[in-house]
Every structure is written in structure tokens, then in C-alpha cells.
């Protein structure tokens, strides 16, 4: 393997590496070093508490893009969101008397944040008709179908937009209606993303707990891995909100338009990729720690040796992956910057603060409890666990002895 190596050096003696010294120092003062790291990660995650989700629009494009410039002009020069109204559509209002359509439009115009309602029967504001039907009003009807345009203040994304959509949908109508438009698309997208999120999270958590139990034979270590990964990811999400939603560190990430929202699909994508990578590193580390522990090493020695054997591997892998993700910052698309920086932060934080400090600190405090499991589960692991048992040298097959040479067999 090393025949063409340009740099050769003898293997480093056991218990002399940098990561071994790091683990030893952390396990000497687990509370003194572990608690500040937990506090730091929680502080980094605090901005996530005020996250505002939205959908990608023209503002995620570079500032010199024509679509971005038009979007800025519409947002800054017009008080009402004229370009993105709510569309209230019905397909069986062709036979509805104009008076009923007029009453419904007046009702919608009284809703908070609604600036104007345009319909086939005219324009309405604050419950009153402010303009009679003109040539443009004919465009609101086609055969048996008609629609109303509900123009509202504010952006099409955010809590106010969702609240308006819910109010319009809950307003009694004299005929069946459907509500569309950008704000409705945002509301329905967010509902689709979050509706099954608890189930998806439960499946991921349960799968990881089962797989790590089969690997380690412990109930404590899988729970520890899950909790530490969630703490790390919360810090990652907090940094994403602080930078891209609140608009900090633009000199580092490249210029982008601060929209005040985070594209709703990006946190889910970051969670899936970062959680998978962090669990990947967790398997590397726990498998080596368990190998040392099964070989007779005590808890502290097993943790230090396991971290020593995997520290360089995990660090090199994390740096390579982070370089790829950080290259996304060269993109002019805001959510590409967000995706790249978020994943890079998650990977680097997991490979340093989590693996270097919190894992050895926790395992030092837990002691022999790290390897605890109830009797039935312990027996199950002995039968079906994912072990790396060394079967030892295989017996060498020897040829059978030849029968003695006699007159009969000759």
C-alpha cells in the first residue's frame, strides 16, 4: 500500500496523539469544559427561536438580475402587494346573482390587512364599493367561473400572510370557493412540509436508536448521540437565521438581499444531510471505543483511544466535506449560500466541539453506565448485534495421514 508513498514515517505509538491528549484533558475536567460548550451551542441556537419561513422568490437572485430589480421596485414603491394578490376562485358562480358576489366582495374587503378587493362587480375597500365595474372587470369572469383578487398589505410570506389566508378561507361564501395565490401557496407548502414532520422525525430517531443499539449494545449511548446531534444542529440553524434572515456577516458570505425569511425547504435539507453525516462520524467513533472496551480497556482508556484512532480520520473527512459546501458561497443564489454555509458549520462543529469535547465529557461522567442495557435487550444484542468480533487465527487444514504401506494396500 505504501510502496509509492512520498512521505514515510513509522506509526505513532499508542496514547501519544493529539486527540488522545484532548480526550484525556476533557475527561479530567468534564463539567468544567463540557458545560461552557453546551452553553455556547445553546446561545448560537437562540436565533432559531424567531425563524421566519418563506419561499424563494426573485429576491434570491443576484441584485443585478432584472427580476430582482423589478421585485425590489414593486416592494418599495407600492404600499399594497399589487403583484401578488390572493385569488379567490369559484367555478359555479355563473348563475349567482351579482348581488351575492357584491356582498361577498364587501365582506372580504373588511378583513384586516386587506387593502382592496377587485371583482367582476367592481372594486371594494373597507366594506364599500370604491369603483364601479369597468372594462377591466370583465376579465374576472369567464363562462361559469369567476374570481376575486384580494390585495393586502405586507409580503406574501410570513405569519401575517398565513393569517390572512386562514381568514379568507374561513370567511363564509355564498358559493364554493378555492383560495390561491402566492400567500396561499406558501401556506399550503408549509403545511405539507410540517404536517408529516413529527412522523418523519420519529422514524429517523427510532431508526438511529435501533442501529446504534445494535452496534454498541447500550441504551445510553444511542440517546446520548441523538441529543448531542440535536444540540449541534440547533446551533447550526441559529447561525443560519442570524446570518441570512437577520442579515449579518455579509462581508464573509457575499452580498445577498436580506428578505427577513428563510427558504422553508432549506432547514429540512440541512437537517437530513447534516444529521446523516454526524451519525456517520458517530459510528466511526463509537465502533472504535467499543472495540477497545470489549478488549478489556476501562471506560476512560477506551474513550481516549477511540478518539485517538478516529480523530484524524473524522477531521480530514469533515474538512473535505466543508470545503465542498463552502464553495456554494460563490453562488449568486441566496439559498445556495445558505445551504452551503449551514452544512459546513454543522460538519465542522460536529467534528470539533461535539466529538472533541462533549462526547468524551459525557462518557466520562456516565462511566460504566455507558454500556448499560436491560437483560432482555443485552441478550438480544448478543444474538443479533452488529459486532466486530475477531475470530482469531483460523486452524490450518492438514492433509490426512497416509495409511501404512502393507502387502494388502500395496
Secondary structure, 3 states (H helix, E strand, C coil): CCCCCCCCCCCCCCCCCHHHHHHHHHHHCHHHHHHHHHHHHHHHHHHHHHCCEECCCHHHCCCCCHHHHHHHHHHHHCCECHHHCEEEEECCCCCCCHHHHHHHHHHHHCCCCEEEEEECCEEEECCEEEEECCHHHHHHEECCEEEEEEEEECCCCCHHHHHHHHHHHHCCCCCCCEEECHHHHHHHHHHHHHHCHHHHHHHHHHHHHHHHHHHHCCCHHHHHHHHHHHHHHHHHHHHHHHHHHCCCCHHHHCCCCCCCCEEHHHHHHHHHHHHHHHHHHHHHHHHHHHHHHHCCCCHHHHHHHHHHHHHHHHHHHHHHHHHHHHHHHHCCCHHHHHHHHHHHHHHHHHHHHHHHHHHHHHHHHHHHHHHCCCHHHHHHHHHHCCCCCCCCCCCCCCCCCCCCCCCCCC
